Amino acid sequence: MKKSDRHAVILRLVREREIATQDELAQALHELGYEAVQTTVSRDITELGLVKVRGAGGRLVYAPAAGANGHRRQTQLAEAFKRWALSCESSANLVVLTTPPGFAGALAQEVDDAHLPHILATLAGENTIFVVACEGMTGAELAEELRAEFLAGLDIENDKR
């Protein structure tokens, strides 16, 4: 398994379940068919910037760092686009991003966590994300902003249908 794939699965797991220890995370990965030793899980937690927050049951659990500093958040978002974005198209006030199957939710969450000023909301399916532009910005303008900021230098489809 590639590290980027494992990172996507880890992000999904900590958003869907309360995972309090590295052992619990390694076990959850194992249950999904992914093998990762404790040292790998530890490194992944650091690389993903996961933090401990109080879960619903009162215990401390892993979660993505929602309040990371701006530069770090932008770097994480750029990495997420690099890993998962396959295409970036626009229509009216929407941008449509496609990802490999199963990765739209992880990329949409990264976009949401970044709190970009021109994005009102995201809606993710299995491999497609609708990104809604804020009032006064067209989908084409937002798509161009995303391409310039996060997709520069990548071979991303830009179909004009």
Backbone torsions as a table, in degrees:
resi	resn	phi	psi	omega
1	MET	NA	135.3	176.9
2	LYS	-73.9	151.8	-179.7
3	LYS	-58.9	-41.5	-178.6
4	SER	-62.5	-37.0	177.1
5	ASP	-66.0	-44.9	179.1
6	ARG	-62.0	-41.5	178.7
7	HIS	-60.8	-41.5	179.2
8	ALA	-62.7	-42.4	179.7
9	VAL	-65.6	-41.8	179.3
10	ILE	-61.7	-45.2	178.7
11	LEU	-60.0	-41.9	178.3
12	ARG	-63.6	-43.8	-178.6
13	LEU	-61.3	-46.6	-176.1
14	VAL	-72.5	-17.9	174.7
15	ARG	-83.7	-29.1	-176.0
16	GLU	-93.6	-25.8	-175.6
17	ARG	-131.1	160.1	172.2
18	GLU	-91.1	108.4	-179.2
19	ILE	-116.8	119.2	-171.9
20	ALA	-102.1	-22.7	-175.7
21	THR	-131.8	163.5	175.9
22	GLN	-63.3	-37.5	177.6
23	ASP	-62.6	-42.1	177.9
24	GLU	-62.2	-39.8	179.6
25	LEU	-67.1	-43.4	177.7
26	ALA	-61.4	-40.7	178.6
27	GLN	-65.5	-42.1	178.5
28	ALA	-62.7	-40.5	176.0
29	LEU	-62.3	-44.1	179.2
30	HIS	-59.1	-42.4	179.1
31	GLU	-60.1	-27.7	179.4
32	LEU	-92.9	4.1	177.5
33	GLY	92.0	11.8	179.2
34	TYR	-108.1	129.5	178.4
35	GLU	-99.2	128.7	176.9
36	ALA	-150.8	126.8	178.3
37	VAL	-79.0	165.6	-175.5
38	GLN	-57.0	-39.5	-178.9
39	THR	-66.1	-35.6	176.9
40	THR	-67.4	-44.7	178.6
41	VAL	-60.9	-41.3	178.6
42	SER	-60.4	-45.9	178.5
43	ARG	-63.6	-41.9	178.9
44	ASP	-61.0	-42.7	179.7
45	ILE	-59.2	-43.5	179.0
46	THR	-65.9	-48.2	-177.9
47	GLU	-62.7	-35.9	179.6
48	LEU	-81.3	-10.0	-179.9
49	GLY	68.9	30.0	179.7
50	LEU	-67.1	145.4	178.8
51	VAL	-125.3	164.2	176.2
52	LYS	-94.4	131.6	176.8
53	VAL	-130.8	161.0	178.7
54	ARG	-75.5	120.6	179.2
55	GLY	-81.9	175.5	-178.8
56	ALA	-59.6	-33.0	179.6
57	GLY	-82.9	-0.7	177.8
58	GLY	95.6	-11.9	179.8
59	ARG	-90.9	160.1	179.4
60	LEU	-78.8	129.0	-177.7
61	VAL	-132.1	159.6	178.6
62	TYR	-74.0	144.5	176.6
63	ALA	-154.3	154.3	174.0
64	PRO	-63.7	145.3	179.8
65	ALA	-75.0	102.9	-178.9
66	ALA	-73.6	-29.8	-175.4
67	GLY	-104.8	30.4	-180.0
68	ALA	-63.1	155.4	-178.8
69	ASN	-62.7	159.4	-172.3
70	GLY	-57.8	-46.6	-177.5
71	HIS	-64.0	-45.3	179.6
72	ARG	-62.6	-42.3	179.7
73	ARG	-62.5	-43.6	179.4
74	GLN	-62.9	-40.2	179.0
75	THR	-64.2	-43.0	178.4
76	GLN	-63.3	-41.4	-179.9
77	LEU	-66.5	-41.6	177.2
78	ALA	-61.0	-41.0	177.3
79	GLU	-64.3	-40.2	178.8
80	ALA	-63.4	-44.0	176.8
81	PHE	-61.4	-43.5	-179.0
82	LYS	-61.1	-40.8	-178.6
83	ARG	-73.2	-42.1	-164.8
84	TRP	-116.6	-22.1	-175.8
85	ALA	-76.4	127.7	177.3
86	LEU	-106.4	-34.2	178.6
87	SER	-149.7	158.3	-179.0
88	CYS	-142.3	107.8	-178.1
89	GLU	-125.5	162.5	-178.5
90	SER	-132.3	157.8	176.0
91	SER	-161.2	127.6	180.0
92	ALA	49.8	-115.7	-179.9
93	ASN	-105.8	21.2	-178.1
94	LEU	-116.4	150.3	166.3
95	VAL	-117.8	135.3	178.4
96	VAL	-112.7	116.5	177.3
97	LEU	-105.1	139.1	173.2
98	THR	-115.9	150.2	-179.2
99	THR	-134.8	170.6	169.0
100	PRO	-61.9	156.8	179.7
101	PRO	-54.1	131.6	176.6
102	GLY	93.1	-4.8	-174.5
103	PHE	-109.8	-3.6	-179.0
104	ALA	-62.9	-41.6	-179.1
105	GLY	-61.7	-42.0	-179.8
106	ALA	-65.9	-43.4	179.4
107	LEU	-67.5	-41.9	178.6
108	ALA	-60.8	-39.9	178.5
109	GLN	-63.8	-40.7	177.1
110	GLU	-62.0	-42.4	177.7
111	VAL	-62.7	-46.0	179.2
112	ASP	-60.7	-44.4	-178.2
113	ASP	-65.1	-25.9	-179.3
114	ALA	-75.4	-18.2	179.5
115	HIS	50.0	53.1	179.9
116	LEU	-67.8	139.0	-171.2
117	PRO	-65.4	-24.9	-176.6
118	HIS	-100.2	8.7	-179.6
119	ILE	-111.3	123.3	178.6
120	LEU	-82.3	-44.4	-176.2
121	ALA	-165.3	164.9	171.9
122	THR	-127.4	155.1	175.1
123	LEU	-139.4	118.3	-174.4
124	ALA	-111.8	140.3	170.4
125	GLY	-107.2	-146.1	-179.5
126	GLU	-75.4	-43.9	-178.4
127	ASN	-138.2	13.7	-177.9
128	THR	-135.0	139.9	177.9
129	ILE	-125.8	128.7	168.6
130	PHE	-94.0	124.5	176.8
131	VAL	-111.1	120.4	-176.5
132	VAL	-94.6	124.7	178.3
133	ALA	-77.0	147.3	175.3
134	CYS	-65.9	159.4	178.1
135	GLU	-51.3	135.0	177.4
136	GLY	92.4	-5.1	178.5
137	MET	-122.0	135.3	178.2
138	THR	-86.0	163.5	175.6
139	GLY	-61.7	-37.8	179.3
140	ALA	-63.4	-41.7	178.5
141	GLU	-65.1	-42.6	179.8
142	LEU	-66.5	-42.2	178.4
143	ALA	-59.8	-42.4	179.1
144	GLU	-64.4	-39.9	177.3
145	GLU	-62.3	-44.9	179.1
146	LEU	-63.9	-43.2	178.8
147	ARG	-61.0	-46.5	-177.8
148	ALA	-65.9	-39.9	-174.9
149	GLU	-81.8	-40.5	-169.3
150	PHE	-121.4	-15.0	-175.3
151	LEU	-117.3	5.0	-178.5
152	ALA	-57.3	131.2	177.6
153	GLY	85.2	-7.7	178.6
154	LEU	-95.1	151.8	178.2
155	ASP	-86.9	81.2	-177.3
156	ILE	-107.1	135.6	176.1
157	GLU	-64.1	144.9	175.3
158	ASN	-141.2	71.9	-178.0
159	ASP	-74.7	134.9	171.9
160	LYS	-111.1	96.1	-175.2
161	ARG	-88.3	NA	NA
